[in-house]
Amino acid sequence: MLLLAASVAAAQSWDIQVSGTTASLRGVSAVNARVAWASGAKGTILRTGDGGATWQNVSPPAAVDMDFRDIEAVSEQVAIAMSAGPGRVSRLYKTVDSGANWMLLKSNQELEGFWDAIATWDDMHGILMGDPVDGRFTVLTTSDGLNWREQIGPKAEKGEAAFAASGTALVVGGTREAWFATGGTGGGRVFHSEDAGKTWMVVRTPLRPSAEGSGIFSIAMAGARGVAVGGDYMKPAESSGNIVVSDNAGGKWSVPASAPGGY
């Protein structure tokens, strides 16, 4: 019993690690207990191969002005990083040699566009979601890990958008399922695709945004169970009731009986 208690306590503890950078880090993705990737402002991408004891700066040399809000670790050597920002500032980069070299996969050509998150099912298949352009959310997918093609995204409500919240507004599951959540005055909705982003179903949740900077920021799915969280990042102390849950793969969302407050 003492050994069990000690192991549980150890699993609940956190160790601060020295990143070696002063840049704000926005994204993180772990491959296993040894290898993980992190990304952030000033074009920063870091990689550890020893469980975080040391972190190497493997940033793309030509991306110093990028803000890498999301990174997806496909393997120990392969990762895809997404820069978020208006117009062509939104970009996708990929490495296949642990960050020694990076290739620019795609730049956003829509001046009104803003990419928010990426997610991958495997080393060949992935999906990207961005803010609405001409009334529809931006959706890009790949089936070869290199070429990203635009799909017809679902329609957005007036004032509805998504947040580039460390890539957590978009999540994938199974072989081709995907969900993303929205904010803004028309947001508070969860979109669900069962065919890798070709078609979408949408459900309005009890989490109703009241301002441009409020709504759902993050979503997580585990089988049929789901949790979506958010609030108002401009008024975090005043936020409450900002958690909704689902037990049918996002077909319906409800407020749990007990939940922490805040943003």
Disulfide bonds with the S-S distance in Angstrom:
none
